[in-house]
Amino acid sequence: MKSSTVILKDLVLIGGGHSHAIVLKKFGMNPIAGVRLTLITDVSHTPYSGMLPGYVAGLYNFDECHIDLRPLTQFSQTRMILDRAIGLDLENNQVICQNHPPISFDILSIDIGSKPAILSVPGVAENAIPVKPISKFIDYWNRVKNTALENPNQKMRIAVVGGGAGGVELMFSIQGCLSKIYSNIKPFKNQLELHLFQRGAKLLPERSQWVGKQVEKILISLGVNLHLEQTVNQVEAVGEEKIISCESGLKVTCDRLFWVTQASAAPWLKEAGLATDENGFIQVDDTLRSLSHPHIFAAGDVATMVNHPRPKAGVFAVRQGQPLFENLRRALLEKPLKPFIPQKQFLILIGTGNEQAIASRGLIGLGPYPLLWQWKDDIDRQFMNQFTNLEPMSDKPDKPEKIQVETPKMRCSGCGSKVGRSVLENVLNRIQSETREDVIIGLKDAEDAAVIRVPPEQVMVQTVDYFRALLDDPFIFGKITANHCLSDLFAMGAKPQSALAIVTLPYAISTKQEETLFHLLSGVQEVLNSASALLIGGHTTEGEELALGLTCNGFAEADKLLRKSAMKPNQALILTKAIGTGTLFAADMQLKAKGRWIETAIESMLLSNQQAADCFKQHQITACTDITGFGLIGHLLEMIQASDVAVQLNLDAIPILNGAKETSQQRIFSSLYPENHHFSKSIQNQQQASQHPLYPLLFDPQTSGGLLASVPLELANTCLNYLKGLGYIESSIIGQVQPQTAGILPITLKF
């Protein structure tokens, strides 16, 4: 996020629910200068509840019914923290996360949905699958569907507990999907046994009597076994089977059990001290503001409007999006908030799993009709369309609203651009720094430079890297940068010892800079410590965007250093990680990358090369390098030229990150790609190979890429198996070293 505006306030959103998705879109179109937005979410794709039954029925694919939060946060210039919030520190206004340092806020909004209240029924927590959180349910449902596809002759018994709108529509969808799979089995009903349990005497008790009876009639016609006035009081597992027991004495055996009953809230909300109702939901007033903490807002299922209680339904979360955005904006600008009164009656359209739907509003009910399904489909797609095919905003307001706080009108250069001493002291006091004998003067010493002791009979290996942030999460960016910088040491066979950091922090008031620097260095230190290295000093400055670099020091025995110049003919080339980060993050900047692609790339960049380097040493490698900015061909060419050899590469064996093929085929490349493409002059069959769809990725610059090593042919497969066992699952033998032939270019591509 490049900006000369000083960060003054933090608005933090927990959860990527429907209301927050709307808020993010609105802030992207109407930003407030001086406000930093942060989204904390444990999933990068938010399932849209209105289309979930259609997904289960097989009528939508994954992308059609999920809001991809990564391009949405890019569009709204929001930091995306992919982590689970597990608590609140309301004394210090911080969100406690599972895997990140605490995240500070000035204004907080919570939209994390709900979960079924199942713990009171013995055996349910262990043996039933709750429909919420939806993301986990979808993963489980996909496994159920795949089981049916792979074993169409095997009988499947499925039960759903809950006869409200959610349970009924889920049952329709399950029947619709599995009946298609079993349609070739005669009679397929013998393969599929469905049960629906409802505590009350009628289905959909919150809707009109006609709708309940109509739904009951349709389900019976589809072969669903209805168990009305049956309260489940226990679920037992006997082998792979689930035995459902009811208070009446009824027992039903099934293979899969889905739980869609009364909702409850995450317990940490109440534990934090927020005012909640009897089910743990945050109590809010007509402005969606917490009754107990006026700087905290809540919307969607997790909130209870005390003056206007409504059912936990997606329609209300959607309707709360606009008023939530308006009041968050007003709270940031210190303006009076606006009350919001939700509608009392609302329309629901219940899909019956076969592209028909039933309509219900008040006492009125219709269906099932195909036209009603088409209506529902149009409404749902219209909602989802606002979050897809986003384009970077080129027409943002010339003069966006600003927070009225006195800030310097001019930012100095030179030493005047250094970050303040109080920020550094506070962060260093928060960072837990170890001590070791070979660091004589380090991070905690107020000296002009660090001093380290070099062990006798060893040499010091040094490397430096520095680049702009490719992620808005400073903690993860710190970890990726540390991995990237240490890889040079691993590639040369050195053991990391220490590092100096150079940091550019975005313009902000001191408290905001302190939090950014703390998160950044916490990520750096976590990786350094895992490599038995220490952060021993550094330098900070201000700028328009976050950037980080490290000078890394390592020790090695001079005669055991790995060099690029020692490749030999009849060796195999092994690459430890997939390539494609350059094109993926270029696409991410253009809002063209899917969130799951970026997640996979981040997972790869967070994988240290340390164990891979140790594995290579055990398998007699002679040459090694890490694949970074010059791309696979650029770094390979350095090895070839230094070793006076040639190489045959197998294009189809090169591991590629998910999505990289798609983005490169769209001609989305890193700005360094054209320069790297000059290396193509060293490819013997460049003209023919250039037609291959993976060819452009050979020149893709990598961040925290893998190691490339030459291994004796007879040890290559053993080495590869060890690498995969260590977690380098994308490792691959991508080519072979050959003797150099006069007059022949050194690289040949096989495909």
PAZAZA-194881 format. One line per 2 residues: their letters; for each residue x, y, z of C-alpha. Coordinates in steps of 0.2 Angstrom, whole numbers, plus 5000, padded with zeros to 4 digits. Layout:
<rs>
A) X Y Z; ...
</rs>
This chain:
<rs>
MK) 5000 5000 5000; 5009 5015 4994
SS) 5004 5031 5002; 5011 5047 5008
TV) 4996 5049 5020; 5000 5047 5039
IL) 4991 5032 5047; 4982 5039 5062
KD) 4968 5026 5066; 4966 5007 5065
LV) 4949 5000 5060; 4950 4981 5063
LI) 4937 4969 5056; 4936 4952 5063
GG) 4928 4940 5051; 4924 4940 5033
GH) 4905 4938 5034; 4892 4946 5023
SH) 4891 4962 5032; 4910 4965 5032
AI) 4911 4960 5014; 4900 4975 5010
VL) 4909 4986 5022; 4926 4982 5013
KK) 4918 4986 4996; 4911 5002 5002
FG) 4928 5008 5010; 4937 5003 4994
MN) 4925 5015 4985; 4925 5029 4998
PI) 4941 5028 5008; 4946 5039 5023
AG) 4963 5046 5023; 4973 5042 5038
VR) 4963 5026 5042; 4972 5009 5041
LT) 4959 4994 5038; 4963 4977 5044
LI) 4953 4961 5041; 4957 4946 5052
TD) 4949 4930 5045; 4953 4912 5046
VS) 4947 4909 5029; 4951 4918 5013
HT) 4935 4913 5004; 4919 4917 5013
PY) 4904 4905 5008; 4888 4915 5004
SG) 4875 4906 5014; 4861 4910 5001
ML) 4870 4899 4988; 4877 4886 5000
PG) 4862 4874 4997; 4864 4876 4978
YV) 4882 4871 4980; 4878 4856 4990
AG) 4865 4851 4977; 4878 4853 4963
LY) 4870 4868 4955; 4885 4880 4959
NF) 4904 4878 4959; 4915 4884 4972
DE) 4920 4901 4965; 4901 4905 4961
CH) 4896 4904 4979; 4912 4911 4988
ID) 4917 4929 4991; 4936 4929 4987
LR) 4942 4940 5001; 4960 4943 4995
PL) 4956 4953 4979; 4942 4962 4989
TQ) 4955 4967 5003; 4967 4973 4989
FS) 4953 4983 4981; 4949 4991 4998
QT) 4967 4994 5003; 4965 4983 5018
RM) 4978 4972 5027; 4972 4954 5027
IL) 4978 4944 5042; 4974 4926 5039
DR) 4972 4919 5056; 4959 4915 5069
AI) 4954 4927 5082; 4953 4919 5099
GL) 4951 4933 5111; 4950 4951 5115
DL) 4961 4962 5127; 4949 4976 5130
EN) 4961 4985 5142; 4974 4988 5128
NQ) 4962 4987 5113; 4970 4972 5105
VI) 4963 4956 5096; 4972 4940 5102
CQ) 4976 4929 5087; 4980 4911 5087
NH) 4997 4913 5077; 5000 4931 5076
PP) 5005 4944 5089; 4991 4954 5096
IS) 4983 4966 5084; 4979 4984 5090
FD) 4963 4993 5086; 4955 5010 5088
IL) 4938 5004 5081; 4933 4986 5080
SI) 4919 4977 5071; 4915 4959 5073
DI) 4906 4948 5060; 4911 4930 5063
GS) 4894 4922 5062; 4888 4908 5074
KP) 4889 4889 5077; 4876 4876 5082
AI) 4874 4874 5100; 4878 4856 5101
LS) 4889 4853 5116; 4874 4850 5128
VP) 4869 4834 5119; 4880 4819 5123
GV) 4890 4813 5108; 4886 4826 5096
AE) 4902 4836 5097; 4912 4820 5093
NA) 4900 4812 5080; 4890 4826 5071
IP) 4896 4838 5058; 4889 4856 5062
VK) 4884 4866 5047; 4893 4881 5054
PI) 4907 4886 5052; 4902 4884 5034
SK) 4920 4882 5027; 4922 4866 5038
FI) 4906 4859 5033; 4910 4862 5014
DY) 4926 4852 5016; 4916 4838 5024
WN) 4902 4838 5012; 4915 4837 4997
RV) 4922 4821 5005; 4904 4814 5007
KN) 4900 4817 4989; 4917 4810 4983
TA) 4913 4794 4993; 4897 4792 4984
LE) 4905 4795 4967; 4919 4783 4970
NP) 4907 4769 4977; 4890 4771 4969
NQ) 4885 4754 4974; 4888 4757 4992
KM) 4873 4762 5002; 4873 4779 5011
RI) 4863 4784 5026; 4862 4802 5030
AV) 4853 4811 5044; 4850 4830 5047
VG) 4845 4836 5064; 4835 4853 5063
GG) 4819 4856 5054; 4821 4875 5052
AG) 4824 4883 5035; 4843 4878 5036
GV) 4840 4860 5040; 4826 4858 5027
EL) 4835 4866 5013; 4851 4856 5017
MF) 4840 4840 5016; 4833 4845 4999
SI) 4851 4849 4993; 4858 4832 4999
QG) 4844 4823 4991; 4846 4833 4975
CL) 4864 4829 4973; 4865 4811 4979
SK) 4850 4806 4969; 4859 4812 4953
IY) 4874 4801 4958; 4864 4786 4961
SN) 4852 4789 4947; 4860 4775 4937
IK) 4857 4762 4951; 4840 4754 4950
PF) 4831 4757 4961; 4843 4771 4968
KN) 4832 4774 4983; 4839 4758 4990
QL) 4856 4766 4990; 4851 4782 4998
EL) 4843 4783 5015; 4839 4800 5022
HL) 4832 4805 5039; 4827 4822 5045
FQ) 4824 4825 5064; 4813 4840 5071
RG) 4810 4843 5089; 4793 4852 5086
AK) 4777 4845 5077; 4780 4855 5061
LL) 4794 4859 5049; 4799 4877 5047
PE) 4790 4883 5063; 4795 4901 5060
RS) 4785 4901 5043; 4767 4899 5039
QW) 4758 4883 5042; 4755 4881 5023
VG) 4774 4882 5019; 4778 4869 5033
KQ) 4765 4857 5026; 4771 4859 5008
VE) 4789 4856 5013; 4784 4840 5023
KI) 4774 4834 5008; 4788 4836 4996
LI) 4801 4828 5007; 4790 4813 5009
SL) 4788 4811 4991; 4807 4811 4989
GV) 4809 4797 5001; 4815 4807 5016
NL) 4811 4799 5033; 4803 4813 5044
HL) 4805 4811 5062; 4794 4825 5070
EQ) 4792 4828 5088; 4808 4819 5091
TV) 4821 4826 5102; 4839 4819 5100
NQ) 4847 4816 5117; 4862 4806 5112
VE) 4873 4801 5098; 4885 4786 5099
AV) 4898 4779 5087; 4899 4760 5084
GE) 4913 4758 5072; 4909 4769 5057
EK) 4891 4770 5061; 4882 4783 5071
II) 4867 4778 5082; 4855 4793 5085
SC) 4844 4791 5101; 4829 4801 5105
ES) 4819 4805 5121; 4805 4795 5114
GL) 4816 4779 5113; 4818 4780 5094
KV) 4835 4774 5088; 4841 4777 5070
TC) 4857 4771 5063; 4866 4782 5050
DR) 4883 4785 5042; 4884 4804 5042
LF) 4875 4816 5054; 4873 4834 5050
WV) 4868 4846 5064; 4858 4862 5060
TQ) 4850 4868 5076; 4849 4883 5088
AS) 4864 4894 5086; 4877 4899 5099
AA) 4892 4912 5099; 4910 4910 5101
PW) 4913 4909 5120; 4928 4922 5120
LK) 4916 4936 5116; 4908 4935 5133
EA) 4924 4930 5141; 4932 4947 5135
GL) 4919 4957 5144; 4907 4962 5130
AT) 4889 4963 5134; 4880 4947 5127
DE) 4864 4939 5128; 4860 4922 5135
NG) 4867 4913 5120; 4883 4923 5120
FI) 4879 4935 5106; 4885 4953 5106
QV) 4871 4965 5112; 4871 4980 5100
DD) 4860 4995 5099; 4851 5002 5084
TL) 4868 5009 5077; 4875 4991 5078
RS) 4887 4997 5092; 4891 4986 5107
LS) 4880 4991 5123; 4896 4989 5134
HP) 4910 4996 5123; 4905 5010 5111
HI) 4921 5008 5100; 4916 4990 5096
FA) 4902 4986 5083; 4895 4969 5078
AG) 4884 4963 5064; 4877 4947 5056
DV) 4873 4931 5066; 4885 4936 5080
AT) 4875 4952 5085; 4859 4953 5094
MV) 4849 4970 5091; 4842 4972 5108
NH) 4828 4983 5102; 4824 4973 5086
PR) 4828 4955 5089; 4827 4945 5073
PK) 4831 4927 5068; 4849 4922 5063
AG) 4847 4923 5044; 4858 4929 5031
VF) 4846 4942 5024; 4849 4952 5040
AV) 4868 4951 5038; 4866 4957 5020
RQ) 4855 4972 5025; 4866 4977 5040
GQ) 4881 4979 5028; 4877 4997 5022
PL) 4872 5004 5039; 4887 4996 5047
FE) 4898 5004 5035; 4890 5021 5037
NL) 4892 5020 5056; 4910 5014 5056
RR) 4914 5029 5045; 4905 5041 5056
AL) 4914 5033 5072; 4931 5036 5064
LE) 4926 5054 5059; 4919 5057 5076
KP) 4902 5061 5069; 4884 5056 5076
LK) 4879 5038 5072; 4863 5034 5063
PF) 4850 5021 5069; 4845 5006 5059
IP) 4829 4997 5060; 4828 4980 5051
QK) 4812 4974 5043; 4800 4964 5053
QF) 4794 4952 5039; 4806 4945 5026
LI) 4805 4934 5010; 4814 4918 5010
LI) 4816 4907 4994; 4819 4889 4999
GT) 4828 4879 4985; 4821 4861 4983
GN) 4838 4854 4976; 4831 4852 4958
EQ) 4831 4870 4952; 4814 4874 4959
AI) 4810 4884 4975; 4797 4888 4987
AS) 4793 4907 4992; 4788 4912 5009
RG) 4784 4929 5017; 4772 4931 5031
LI) 4756 4921 5028; 4760 4920 5010
GL) 4768 4904 5002; 4771 4898 4984
GP) 4779 4884 4975; 4789 4874 4971
YP) 4791 4883 4954; 4806 4884 4942
LL) 4803 4903 4941; 4805 4905 4959
WQ) 4822 4896 4958; 4827 4908 4944
WK) 4822 4923 4954; 4832 4916 4969
DD) 4847 4913 4958; 4846 4930 4950
ID) 4845 4938 4968; 4860 4928 4974
RQ) 4871 4931 4958; 4867 4950 4959
FM) 4874 4950 4977; 4889 4940 4972
NQ) 4893 4950 4957; 4898 4966 4967
FT) 4913 4956 4974; 4919 4948 4957
NL) 4929 4955 4943; 4936 4969 4954
EP) 4947 4982 4946; 4959 4994 4955
MS) 4950 5010 4958; 4956 5024 4947
DK) 4942 5036 4951; 4944 5037 4970
PD) 4939 5054 4977; 4952 5067 4974
KP) 4949 5074 4991; 4944 5059 5002
EK) 4938 5063 5020; 4951 5065 5032
IQ) 4953 5062 5051; 4956 5080 5058
VE) 4972 5077 5068; 4988 5088 5067
TP) 5002 5079 5058; 5018 5086 5050
KM) 5015 5094 5033; 5032 5089 5027
RC) 5042 5072 5029; 5061 5074 5030
SG) 5074 5064 5021; 5092 5059 5027
CG) 5093 5055 5045; 5077 5066 5048
SK) 5068 5051 5040; 5073 5039 5054
VG) 5060 5031 5065; 5059 5039 5082
RS) 5069 5033 5097; 5054 5029 5108
VL) 5047 5018 5094; 5063 5008 5093
EN) 5065 5007 5112; 5047 5001 5115
VL) 5048 4988 5101; 5065 4981 5107
NR) 5058 4980 5124; 5044 4969 5118
IQ) 5055 4958 5107; 5061 4943 5117
SE) 5080 4943 5112; 5091 4929 5117
TR) 5110 4930 5121; 5124 4919 5115
ED) 5143 4919 5117; 5148 4923 5099
VI) 5137 4939 5099; 5148 4951 5109
IG) 5137 4966 5106; 5119 4964 5100
LK) 5101 4970 5099; 5100 4975 5117
DA) 5116 4985 5118; 5115 5004 5114
ED) 5131 5004 5103; 5134 5010 5085
AA) 5137 4993 5078; 5135 4974 5082
VI) 5150 4964 5086; 5151 4945 5083
RV) 5165 4932 5086; 5170 4921 5071
PP) 5175 4903 5077; 5192 4898 5073
EQ) 5195 4888 5057; 5179 4895 5050
VM) 5174 4909 5038; 5160 4921 5038
VQ) 5147 4920 5024; 5137 4936 5022
TV) 5122 4940 5011; 5110 4954 5009
DY) 5092 4956 5002; 5079 4970 5003
FR) 5063 4973 4994; 5045 4981 4996
AL) 5032 4971 5004; 5022 4960 4993
LD) 5009 4957 5007; 5000 4969 5019
DP) 5002 4957 5034; 5019 4963 5042
FI) 5021 4947 5053; 5020 4935 5038
FG) 5030 4947 5027; 5044 4947 5040
KI) 5044 4928 5040; 5045 4927 5021
TA) 5059 4940 5020; 5069 4931 5033
NH) 5067 4914 5024; 5072 4922 5008
CL) 5087 4930 5015; 5093 4915 5024
SD) 5092 4904 5008; 5108 4911 5001
LF) 5117 4905 5017; 5109 4888 5015
AM) 5113 4887 4997; 5132 4889 5001
GA) 5132 4877 5015; 5134 4889 5029
KP) 5126 4889 5046; 5116 4905 5050
QS) 5122 4915 5065; 5115 4932 5065
AL) 5106 4946 5055; 5104 4965 5054
AI) 5088 4972 5048; 5084 4987 5037
VT) 5066 4993 5038; 5056 5006 5029
LP) 5040 5009 5039; 5024 5018 5031
YA) 5021 5036 5038; 5011 5035 5054
IS) 5010 5041 5071; 5022 5033 5083
TK) 5010 5021 5091; 5005 5014 5073
QE) 5023 5013 5068; 5027 5004 5084
ET) 5014 4990 5081; 5020 4988 5062
LF) 5038 4986 5067; 5034 4974 5082
HL) 5024 4963 5070; 5037 4964 5057
LS) 5052 4960 5068; 5042 4946 5077
GV) 5040 4937 5061; 5059 4940 5057
QE) 5064 4934 5074; 5053 4918 5073
VL) 5062 4912 5057; 5079 4917 5063
NS) 5077 4908 5080; 5071 4892 5071
AS) 5087 4893 5061; 5097 4896 5077
AL) 5102 4914 5072; 5099 4930 5081
LI) 5093 4947 5076; 5108 4958 5082
GG) 5103 4976 5076; 5098 4986 5061
HT) 5091 5003 5054; 5074 5010 5052
TE) 5067 5024 5041; 5050 5031 5035
GE) 5043 5030 5018; 5027 5028 5008
EL) 5027 5009 5009; 5033 4995 5020
AL) 5050 4987 5015; 5062 4975 5023
GL) 5079 4969 5021; 5091 4958 5030
TC) 5110 4956 5030; 5113 4938 5036
NG) 5129 4931 5043; 5134 4913 5043
FA) 5149 4902 5047; 5156 4888 5037
EA) 5172 4878 5034; 5180 4885 5019
DK) 5184 4869 5011; 5165 4863 5013
LL) 5157 4878 5005; 5145 4874 4991
RK) 5148 4884 4975; 5138 4886 4959
SA) 5154 4881 4949; 5154 4863 4954
MK) 5141 4855 4943; 5147 4839 4934
PN) 5140 4829 4919; 5129 4815 4923
QA) 5121 4823 4938; 5103 4826 4941
LI) 5095 4843 4945; 5083 4844 4959
LT) 5072 4859 4963; 5064 4859 4980
KA) 5049 4871 4978; 5037 4876 4964
IG) 5039 4892 4954; 5027 4905 4950
TG) 5027 4918 4964; 5031 4933 4952
TL) 5016 4931 4941; 5005 4927 4955
FA) 5009 4942 4965; 5008 4953 4949
AD) 4991 4946 4947; 4987 4949 4965
MQ) 4991 4968 4963; 4979 4968 4948
LK) 4965 4959 4958; 4966 4945 4946
AK) 4973 4931 4957; 4962 4919 4967
GR) 4964 4920 4985; 4968 4901 4986
WI) 4982 4903 4974; 4990 4917 4984
ET) 4988 4906 5000; 4997 4892 4992
AI) 5011 4903 4986; 5013 4910 5004
ES) 5013 4893 5011; 5028 4889 4999
ML) 5037 4905 5003; 5035 4901 5022
LS) 5044 4885 5020; 5062 4886 5025
NQ) 5076 4879 5014; 5086 4874 5029
QA) 5081 4856 5030; 5083 4854 5011
AD) 5101 4860 5012; 5105 4848 5025
CF) 5097 4834 5015; 5107 4839 5000
KQ) 5123 4838 5010; 5119 4820 5015
HQ) 5117 4815 4997; 5133 4821 4990
IT) 5128 4837 4980; 5142 4846 4972
AC) 5133 4863 4967; 5118 4873 4974
TD) 5109 4889 4972; 5093 4897 4977
IT) 5080 4902 4965; 5075 4920 4967
GF) 5074 4936 4957; 5083 4930 4941
GL) 5071 4916 4939; 5074 4897 4936
IG) 5084 4900 4920; 5094 4915 4926
HL) 5100 4906 4942; 5103 4890 4932
LE) 5113 4899 4919; 5124 4906 4933
MI) 5128 4888 4938; 5131 4882 4920
QA) 5143 4896 4915; 5153 4894 4931
SD) 5154 4875 4929; 5157 4874 4910
VA) 5143 4862 4907; 5126 4860 4898
VQ) 5109 4856 4905; 5094 4847 4898
LN) 5078 4853 4907; 5062 4843 4907
LD) 5048 4857 4906; 5034 4846 4911
AI) 5044 4840 4927; 5046 4858 4934
PI) 5034 4861 4948; 5022 4875 4946
LN) 5012 4884 4959; 4993 4883 4958
GA) 4986 4897 4947; 5003 4902 4940
KE) 5000 4894 4923; 4983 4903 4922
TS) 4990 4920 4926; 5005 4918 4914
QQ) 4994 4913 4900; 4984 4930 4903
RI) 5001 4938 4900; 5002 4944 4918
FS) 5020 4945 4923; 5032 4953 4935
SL) 5040 4970 4931; 5057 4960 4931
YP) 5051 4947 4919; 5056 4956 4903
EN) 5074 4958 4909; 5074 4940 4914
HH) 5068 4935 4897; 5085 4940 4890
FS) 5091 4923 4897; 5082 4914 4883
KS) 5097 4918 4872; 5105 4903 4880
IQ) 5091 4891 4876; 5096 4880 4861
NQ) 5078 4876 4855; 5070 4892 4861
QQ) 5059 4894 4846; 5050 4877 4848
AS) 5050 4878 4867; 5042 4895 4868
QH) 5025 4888 4862; 5024 4877 4878
PL) 5012 4885 4890; 5024 4884 4905
YP) 5039 4892 4895; 5036 4909 4902
LL) 5037 4903 4920; 5056 4899 4917
FD) 5059 4918 4918; 5047 4922 4933
PQ) 5056 4930 4947; 5054 4921 4964
TS) 5053 4927 4981; 5058 4914 4994
GG) 5060 4901 4981; 5067 4884 4982
LL) 5085 4877 4981; 5092 4870 4965
AS) 5106 4857 4967; 5116 4845 4956
VP) 5115 4827 4964; 5124 4811 4958
LE) 5111 4802 4946; 5112 4786 4957
LA) 5107 4796 4973; 5094 4807 4965
NT) 5078 4797 4968; 5084 4793 4986
CL) 5087 4811 4989; 5070 4816 4982
NY) 5061 4804 4993; 5070 4811 5008
LK) 5065 4829 5003; 5047 4824 5001
GL) 5047 4816 5018; 5054 4832 5025
GY) 5039 4842 5018; 5046 4848 5002
IE) 5031 4839 4993; 5034 4849 4977
SS) 5052 4843 4975; 5056 4837 4958
II) 5070 4830 4947; 5069 4843 4933
GQ) 5084 4839 4922; 5101 4832 4920
VQ) 5119 4840 4918; 5128 4836 4902
PQ) 5145 4839 4894; 5147 4856 4885
TA) 5147 4855 4866; 5156 4868 4856
GI) 5144 4879 4846; 5128 4872 4855
LP) 5119 4884 4867; 5120 4877 4885
IT) 5102 4874 4889; 5090 4862 4880
LK) 5072 4860 4885; 5063 4844 4884
F) 5044 4843 4883
</rs>
